[in-house]
Amino acid sequence: MRIRDSKDAAITEADWRLFPSLVRFDPCYYVGYKCNLRRLDEYSNLSNYLRDLWQTPGIADVCDIEGMKRGVFSKAGPVGS
């Protein structure tokens, strides 16, 4: 996977399609599904990429991480719980 080369590069539709999975990774997928050995913040390139997208005006305002966690850890719960 190739991450954008510089902060000046335009954010594309592909970046926004990847964003929901990245923003849910640590609080939901890593914890609930144990789907990786390390958290996303331990991968510096991906962590910086996510931070770059998160800092886009208006994005943090519409991301409900607590709501995402409630959805994953609700009645059905994560796989294997």
C-alpha positions as a Markdown table, in Angstrom:
| # | Residue | x | y | z |
|---|---|---|---|---|
| 1 | Met | 0.0 | 0.0 | 0.0 |
| 2 | Arg | 1.4 | 3.4 | -0.9 |
| 3 | Ile | 0.6 | 6.3 | 1.4 |
| 4 | Arg | 0.4 | 9.8 | 0.0 |
| 5 | Asp | 4.0 | 11.2 | -0.4 |
| 6 | Ser | 3.5 | 14.6 | 1.1 |
| 7 | Lys | 1.1 | 16.7 | 3.1 |
| 8 | Asp | 0.6 | 18.8 | 0.1 |
| 9 | Ala | -0.8 | 15.9 | -1.9 |
| 10 | Ala | -4.5 | 16.1 | -2.5 |
| 11 | Ile | -6.7 | 13.9 | -0.4 |
| 12 | Thr | -8.6 | 11.4 | -2.7 |
| 13 | Glu | -11.7 | 9.4 | -2.5 |
| 14 | Ala | -9.5 | 6.3 | -1.8 |
| 15 | Asp | -8.1 | 8.1 | 1.3 |
| 16 | Trp | -11.7 | 8.8 | 2.6 |
| 17 | Arg | -12.7 | 5.2 | 1.9 |
| 18 | Leu | -9.8 | 3.9 | 4.0 |
| 19 | Phe | -10.4 | 6.4 | 6.8 |
| 20 | Pro | -13.3 | 4.7 | 8.6 |
| 21 | Ser | -11.3 | 1.5 | 8.9 |
| 22 | Leu | -8.3 | 3.3 | 10.2 |
| 23 | Val | -10.2 | 5.4 | 12.7 |
| 24 | Arg | -11.9 | 2.3 | 14.1 |
| 25 | Phe | -8.8 | 0.1 | 14.2 |
| 26 | Asp | -7.4 | 0.8 | 17.6 |
| 27 | Pro | -10.6 | 1.3 | 19.6 |
| 28 | Cys | -12.6 | -1.5 | 17.9 |
| 29 | Tyr | -10.7 | -3.9 | 15.8 |
| 30 | Tyr | -7.5 | -4.2 | 17.8 |
| 31 | Val | -9.3 | -4.5 | 21.1 |
| 32 | Gly | -12.4 | -6.4 | 20.1 |
| 33 | Tyr | -11.2 | -8.7 | 17.4 |
| 34 | Lys | -7.5 | -9.0 | 18.3 |
| 35 | Cys | -6.7 | -8.7 | 14.6 |
| 36 | Asn | -3.2 | -7.5 | 14.8 |
| 37 | Leu | -0.1 | -7.7 | 17.0 |
| 38 | Arg | 0.3 | -3.9 | 17.3 |
| 39 | Arg | -2.0 | -0.9 | 17.5 |
| 40 | Leu | -2.1 | 1.5 | 14.6 |
| 41 | Asp | -0.2 | 4.2 | 16.5 |
| 42 | Glu | 2.8 | 1.9 | 16.6 |
| 43 | Tyr | 3.0 | 2.1 | 12.8 |
| 44 | Ser | 4.3 | 5.6 | 12.3 |
| 45 | Asn | 3.4 | 6.0 | 8.6 |
| 46 | Leu | -0.2 | 4.9 | 9.1 |
| 47 | Ser | -0.5 | 6.8 | 12.3 |
| 48 | Asn | 0.7 | 10.1 | 10.6 |
| 49 | Tyr | -1.5 | 9.4 | 7.6 |
| 50 | Leu | -4.6 | 9.0 | 9.9 |
| 51 | Arg | -3.7 | 12.1 | 11.8 |
| 52 | Asp | -3.4 | 14.1 | 8.6 |
| 53 | Leu | -6.9 | 13.0 | 7.5 |
| 54 | Trp | -8.3 | 13.5 | 11.0 |
| 55 | Gln | -7.1 | 17.1 | 11.0 |
| 56 | Thr | -9.1 | 18.0 | 7.9 |
| 57 | Pro | -11.6 | 20.6 | 9.0 |
| 58 | Gly | -14.9 | 19.1 | 10.0 |
| 59 | Ile | -13.8 | 15.5 | 10.1 |
| 60 | Ala | -13.2 | 15.2 | 13.9 |
| 61 | Asp | -16.7 | 16.8 | 14.4 |
| 62 | Val | -18.5 | 14.0 | 12.6 |
| 63 | Cys | -16.5 | 11.0 | 14.0 |
| 64 | Asp | -18.2 | 9.4 | 16.9 |
| 65 | Ile | -15.6 | 6.9 | 18.2 |
| 66 | Glu | -17.7 | 6.1 | 21.3 |
| 67 | Gly | -20.6 | 5.3 | 19.1 |
| 68 | Met | -18.4 | 3.1 | 17.0 |
| 69 | Lys | -17.3 | 1.2 | 20.1 |
| 70 | Arg | -20.9 | 0.9 | 21.2 |
| 71 | Gly | -21.8 | -0.6 | 17.9 |
| 72 | Val | -19.0 | -3.2 | 18.0 |
| 73 | Phe | -19.4 | -4.1 | 21.7 |
| 74 | Ser | -23.2 | -4.1 | 21.8 |
| 75 | Lys | -25.4 | -7.2 | 22.3 |
| 76 | Ala | -23.7 | -9.2 | 19.5 |
| 77 | Gly | -20.3 | -8.3 | 20.7 |
| 78 | Pro | -17.1 | -8.8 | 18.8 |
| 79 | Val | -16.2 | -12.2 | 17.3 |
| 80 | Gly | -14.9 | -14.6 | 19.9 |
| 81 | Ser | -16.1 | -12.7 | 22.9 |
